[in-house]
Amino acid sequence: GGGRWRRRRSSAAQARQEEREKEEEELGRSCAARALRCSFPGLSGGYHGQAGGGGARRLWRLRWQRDSRGVSGAGAPEPRRRRGGFGVAKNLCSWAVDGKNCTVNEHVSSTLQAFHSAKKPIGLCCISPVLAAKVFPGCEVTVGQDKNVDGRFPDAETASAIAELGCKHICKNVNESHVDKANKIVTTCAFMCKAPLHEIFDGIGTMVQEVLKLV
């Protein structure tokens, strides 16, 4: 009898644990949905796992398409500060070593050109606008300011290098983005500016919203 009692007790405890995990999962989904709605008011619906989450699913699908095809620089920091990794400047091209004389990975270059030819919008942030400067001569991009304003833009010389490549650099604050309507390229400086994370978040948010407008 004692063995059956212990088994029933163990089964009840397992059921309670599963119920708690399910409640935590639902709470997490609810929080994610609120975060999406606050960050991107234009999106309607709930979390991508809930019914009625069409807007959220559209955002997640767009992000997956962008990231999986190498079209967006997902916040790659500039070489000087080494905050995290800087895969765009080191792996997707050789800007970290060669500057404006860098080469762009052939798969990245062909993907960008394919999007451009299909008139699909491209979103690039942080150092990744240099990819557009190399692949699309004459395009307009921003990596922030062309002067080290208040010490917030330690790599302002990147703007000059972009101009030397025959492109137009547009000075923007960290919470802003620039839209090159002719080429459907949206850029923001992100970690190229020494700024609080919430300002960087705002700038990337405007980039995402502008990309969505061009879809």
GIRA-V977140 format. One record per helix or strand. SS is the DSSP state (H for helix, E for strand). FROM is the first residue (numbers start at 1). TO is the last residue. Records with the same first field share a line. If there is no record, write none. Layout:
# GIRA-V977140
SS=FROM-TO ; FROM-TO
This chain:
# GIRA-V977140
H=2-39 ; 54-68 ; 87-92 ; 95-101 ; 106-117 ; 126-135 ; 149-151 ; 157-164 ; 190-192 ; 197-214
E=93-93 ; 104-104 ; 122-125 ; 140-141 ; 168-169 ; 178-180 ; 185-188
